Amino acid sequence: MQSSRLDKLLEFLQNEPEDAFLKYALATEYLRLNETDKALEYYESLVNGHPDYVGTYYHLGKLYEALNRKPDAISTYEKGMETAKKQRDNHAFSELQAVYREATGWDEDDDY
Protein backbone atom coordinates (compact mmCIF):
# COMPACT_ATOMS: atom_id res chain seq x y z
CA MET A 1 0.00 0.00 0.00
CA GLN A 2 1.30 3.43 -0.92
CA SER A 3 1.77 5.89 1.94
CA SER A 4 -0.20 9.10 1.96
CA ARG A 5 1.56 12.44 1.65
CA LEU A 6 0.81 13.07 5.33
CA ASP A 7 2.34 9.74 6.37
CA LYS A 8 5.46 10.47 4.34
CA LEU A 9 5.85 13.93 5.87
CA LEU A 10 5.42 12.54 9.38
CA GLU A 11 8.03 9.88 8.63
CA PHE A 12 10.47 12.50 7.32
CA LEU A 13 9.88 14.61 10.43
CA GLN A 14 10.84 11.69 12.66
CA ASN A 15 14.26 11.73 10.99
CA GLU A 16 14.55 15.53 10.98
CA PRO A 17 12.46 16.77 13.94
CA GLU A 18 13.72 20.35 13.74
CA ASP A 19 13.35 20.79 9.99
CA ALA A 20 11.34 23.97 9.49
CA PHE A 21 10.32 23.13 5.94
CA LEU A 22 8.89 19.77 7.01
CA LYS A 23 6.89 21.42 9.78
CA TYR A 24 5.61 23.98 7.30
CA ALA A 25 4.68 21.23 4.83
CA LEU A 26 2.86 19.33 7.57
CA ALA A 27 0.93 22.41 8.65
CA THR A 28 -0.08 23.03 5.06
CA GLU A 29 -1.09 19.40 4.56
CA TYR A 30 -3.18 19.37 7.73
CA LEU A 31 -4.86 22.56 6.56
CA ARG A 32 -5.58 20.95 3.21
CA LEU A 33 -7.19 18.05 5.09
CA ASN A 34 -9.29 20.50 7.14
CA GLU A 35 -7.52 19.50 10.35
CA THR A 36 -7.17 23.09 11.51
CA ASP A 37 -6.13 22.22 15.07
CA LYS A 38 -3.12 20.27 13.81
CA ALA A 39 -2.29 22.92 11.22
CA LEU A 40 -2.44 25.59 13.90
CA GLU A 41 -0.18 23.54 16.16
CA TYR A 42 2.51 23.25 13.49
CA TYR A 43 2.28 26.87 12.32
CA GLU A 44 2.52 28.13 15.91
CA SER A 45 5.42 25.78 16.56
CA LEU A 46 7.18 27.28 13.57
CA VAL A 47 6.79 30.92 14.56
CA ASN A 48 7.94 30.07 18.09
CA GLY A 49 10.77 27.67 17.23
CA HIS A 50 11.81 29.01 13.82
CA PRO A 51 10.87 32.70 13.86
CA ASP A 52 13.00 33.44 10.79
CA TYR A 53 10.93 31.08 8.61
CA VAL A 54 9.09 34.01 7.08
CA GLY A 55 6.60 32.03 4.98
CA THR A 56 4.78 30.88 8.08
CA TYR A 57 3.47 34.27 9.13
CA TYR A 58 1.15 34.76 6.17
CA HIS A 59 -0.46 31.34 6.51
CA LEU A 60 -0.74 31.46 10.28
CA GLY A 61 -2.32 34.90 10.08
CA LYS A 62 -4.83 33.72 7.49
CA LEU A 63 -5.68 30.72 9.65
CA TYR A 64 -6.21 32.99 12.64
CA GLU A 65 -8.54 35.10 10.54
CA ALA A 66 -10.48 32.01 9.47
CA LEU A 67 -10.79 31.08 13.15
CA ASN A 68 -12.14 34.56 13.98
CA ARG A 69 -8.96 35.45 15.86
CA LYS A 70 -8.31 38.77 14.12
CA PRO A 71 -6.11 40.32 16.85
CA ASP A 72 -3.84 37.26 16.65
CA ALA A 73 -3.78 37.55 12.86
CA ILE A 74 -2.82 41.22 12.97
CA SER A 75 -0.06 40.56 15.49
CA THR A 76 1.22 37.69 13.35
CA TYR A 77 1.28 39.87 10.24
CA GLU A 78 3.20 42.55 12.15
CA LYS A 79 5.81 40.05 13.35
CA GLY A 80 6.05 38.64 9.85
CA MET A 81 6.63 42.08 8.33
CA GLU A 82 9.40 42.75 10.87
CA THR A 83 11.00 39.41 10.03
CA ALA A 84 10.71 39.99 6.29
CA LYS A 85 12.27 43.46 6.67
CA LYS A 86 15.22 42.05 8.60
CA GLN A 87 15.73 39.44 5.89
CA ARG A 88 15.21 42.01 3.13
CA ASP A 89 12.56 39.73 1.68
CA ASN A 90 10.56 42.34 -0.19
CA HIS A 91 8.16 39.84 -1.72
CA ALA A 92 7.15 38.37 1.65
CA PHE A 93 6.95 41.85 3.15
CA SER A 94 4.64 43.01 0.38
CA GLU A 95 2.32 40.02 0.79
CA LEU A 96 2.19 40.44 4.56
CA GLN A 97 1.66 44.17 4.25
CA ALA A 98 -1.31 43.61 1.93
CA VAL A 99 -3.08 41.21 4.31
CA TYR A 100 -2.20 43.39 7.29
CA ARG A 101 -3.74 46.42 5.64
CA GLU A 102 -6.84 44.45 4.75
CA ALA A 103 -7.19 43.07 8.28
CA THR A 104 -6.72 46.44 9.95
CA GLY A 105 -8.61 48.65 7.55
CA TRP A 106 -5.35 50.51 7.00
CA ASP A 107 -5.30 54.11 5.94
CA GLU A 108 -2.38 56.15 4.63
CA ASP A 109 -1.48 57.60 8.04
CA ASP A 110 -0.47 54.18 9.44
CA ASP A 111 3.18 53.10 9.67
CA TYR A 112 2.89 49.88 7.71
C-alpha positions as CSV (number, residue, x, y, z in Angstrom):
1,M,0.0,0.0,0.0
2,Q,1.3,3.4,-0.9
3,S,1.8,5.9,1.9
4,S,-0.2,9.1,2.0
5,R,1.6,12.4,1.7
6,L,0.8,13.1,5.3
7,D,2.3,9.7,6.4
8,K,5.5,10.5,4.3
9,L,5.8,13.9,5.9
10,L,5.4,12.5,9.4
11,E,8.0,9.9,8.6
12,F,10.5,12.5,7.3
13,L,9.9,14.6,10.4
14,Q,10.8,11.7,12.7
15,N,14.3,11.7,11.0
16,E,14.5,15.5,11.0
17,P,12.5,16.8,13.9
18,E,13.7,20.4,13.7
19,D,13.3,20.8,10.0
20,A,11.3,24.0,9.5
21,F,10.3,23.1,5.9
22,L,8.9,19.8,7.0
23,K,6.9,21.4,9.8
24,Y,5.6,24.0,7.3
25,A,4.7,21.2,4.8
26,L,2.9,19.3,7.6
27,A,0.9,22.4,8.6
28,T,-0.1,23.0,5.1
29,E,-1.1,19.4,4.6
30,Y,-3.2,19.4,7.7
31,L,-4.9,22.6,6.6
32,R,-5.6,20.9,3.2
33,L,-7.2,18.0,5.1
34,N,-9.3,20.5,7.1
35,E,-7.5,19.5,10.3
36,T,-7.2,23.1,11.5
37,D,-6.1,22.2,15.1
38,K,-3.1,20.3,13.8
39,A,-2.3,22.9,11.2
40,L,-2.4,25.6,13.9
41,E,-0.2,23.5,16.2
42,Y,2.5,23.2,13.5
43,Y,2.3,26.9,12.3
44,E,2.5,28.1,15.9
45,S,5.4,25.8,16.6
46,L,7.2,27.3,13.6
47,V,6.8,30.9,14.6
48,N,7.9,30.1,18.1
49,G,10.8,27.7,17.2
50,H,11.8,29.0,13.8
51,P,10.9,32.7,13.9
52,D,13.0,33.4,10.8
53,Y,10.9,31.1,8.6
54,V,9.1,34.0,7.1
55,G,6.6,32.0,5.0
56,T,4.8,30.9,8.1
57,Y,3.5,34.3,9.1
58,Y,1.2,34.8,6.2
59,H,-0.5,31.3,6.5
60,L,-0.7,31.5,10.3
61,G,-2.3,34.9,10.1
62,K,-4.8,33.7,7.5
63,L,-5.7,30.7,9.7
64,Y,-6.2,33.0,12.6
65,E,-8.5,35.1,10.5
66,A,-10.5,32.0,9.5
67,L,-10.8,31.1,13.2
68,N,-12.1,34.6,14.0
69,R,-9.0,35.5,15.9
70,K,-8.3,38.8,14.1
71,P,-6.1,40.3,16.8
72,D,-3.8,37.3,16.7
73,A,-3.8,37.5,12.9
74,I,-2.8,41.2,13.0
75,S,-0.1,40.6,15.5
76,T,1.2,37.7,13.3
77,Y,1.3,39.9,10.2
78,E,3.2,42.6,12.1
79,K,5.8,40.1,13.3
80,G,6.0,38.6,9.9
81,M,6.6,42.1,8.3
82,E,9.4,42.8,10.9
83,T,11.0,39.4,10.0
84,A,10.7,40.0,6.3
85,K,12.3,43.5,6.7
86,K,15.2,42.0,8.6
87,Q,15.7,39.4,5.9
88,R,15.2,42.0,3.1
89,D,12.6,39.7,1.7
90,N,10.6,42.3,-0.2
91,H,8.2,39.8,-1.7
92,A,7.1,38.4,1.6
93,F,7.0,41.8,3.2
94,S,4.6,43.0,0.4
95,E,2.3,40.0,0.8
96,L,2.2,40.4,4.6
97,Q,1.7,44.2,4.2
98,A,-1.3,43.6,1.9
99,V,-3.1,41.2,4.3
100,Y,-2.2,43.4,7.3
101,R,-3.7,46.4,5.6
102,E,-6.8,44.5,4.7
103,A,-7.2,43.1,8.3
104,T,-6.7,46.4,10.0
105,G,-8.6,48.6,7.6
106,W,-5.3,50.5,7.0
107,D,-5.3,54.1,5.9
108,E,-2.4,56.2,4.6
109,D,-1.5,57.6,8.0
110,D,-0.5,54.2,9.4
111,D,3.2,53.1,9.7
112,Y,2.9,49.9,7.7
